[in-house]
Amino acid sequence: MKKGWVVPPDCCVIIEVDQGASLGYRKASLLNEIKVLGSLGKAAMSSSIDAEHARDLIFEMNEDFRQPLVVFDGNPIDCDPVQLTENGEKMASLYWQKYLPVWQSILDERGRNY
């Protein structure tokens, strides 16, 4: 695990970050890795996601949001270099801002009930 990285949840934490569009932990993690690495293959590997599935997640996110979150530097089918758009950076940041309090409340609730 990366230094300072949030422990992955053992439950699904999906947060609406754009009108009608939402991100979950895996998609937000993938966006973070794309920002840092600029490579779909490396970002997928770092996020423990199959590269083809990661590409499908990008297509899905780009379709769900009003503006694309990720752009391909070439043909999206066989291209590895990728970049987050300004909107992608904004949505990923918004997810993590909303995620931490939600995850903390889940942990607090579990602590009270177990």
N, C-alpha and C positions, 0 to 999 in steps of 0.2 A: 504494500500500500504506500502511496505517496505521502511524504511528510506534510502534515497539516491538512490532509484530505479527510473528508467526512466519511464515516463508516457507512457502507451501503445499507439501506433499510431492508429488513426481512419482510416488509409489507410494501404495498404499492402506494407511493405518494405522488399523485398527479395533481398539478396545480394549473388553473386557467391563468395564462399570462397575457393573452391577447383575446379580444372579443370573440368568444366561441372556439378559440384554439388553446390547447393545453400542452404542457410538457410533463413527462415523468422523469424519474431519476436517470434511467438509462439514456434517454435522448439528451438530457441536459449534460450528462457526463460526456457523451459523444461530442456535443458542441464544444465543451471545454477543451477536449483533446484536439479537435480540429483547429481551434484557435491557436493552441500551443505548437502543434506539430505540422499543420498545413498539408497533411497527407491522410487520405481516407484509410488506406491500409494500416498505417501506424496508429491512427486514432482508434480504429476498430480493434486492433490488437490490444492496445492499452486499456480499452474499455471492456475487454473480454467479449466482444461481439464479432460474429462472422462478418467478413468484409462485404459479402453480398447483402447480408441482412442490414448492415450499416448503411449501404447505398440505398436500400429500400426505405429505411427510416428517414434518410435525408429527403428522398422524393416525397414521402408522406408529409414531413414537416413543411417542405416548400409549398405543397399543395394546401395544407391546412391553414397556413398563416397568410395574411393579406399581402405581405412582401416576403420574398425568399429569405431563408436564414443562412443558407449555404450556397456558394457558387462553385462550379467546376471550372478548372482552367483547361477547357477543351471539351471533348465529347463525354457526357456524363456516364455513358455505358462502359467505356474502357479507360477512363481518366482517373488518375490517383490524386494529383494535386487539387486541393480544395481550400476554400477560404470562407470564413464567416463573413456575412454581410454586416453592416452596421446594425441592422434589425436583428440579426442572429446574436450578436454580442449583447444587445439590449435585452432580448428575450431570455437568454441564458442567465444573465445577471439578475433579472427580475425573478426567475425561478429560484435561484439560490437565496435571494433575499426573503422570499416567501417560504421556502423549504425549511430553513433552520428553525423558525418558531413552530411550524407544524410538527416537525420531527421531534422537537423537544417536548411538545405537549403529548405526543404519543408515548414517549419514554416516561414522562411524569405519570400519565394515566396507567401505564403498565405497572409502574412502581407502586401505585396505590392499590392495585387489584391483585397483585401476585405475592 
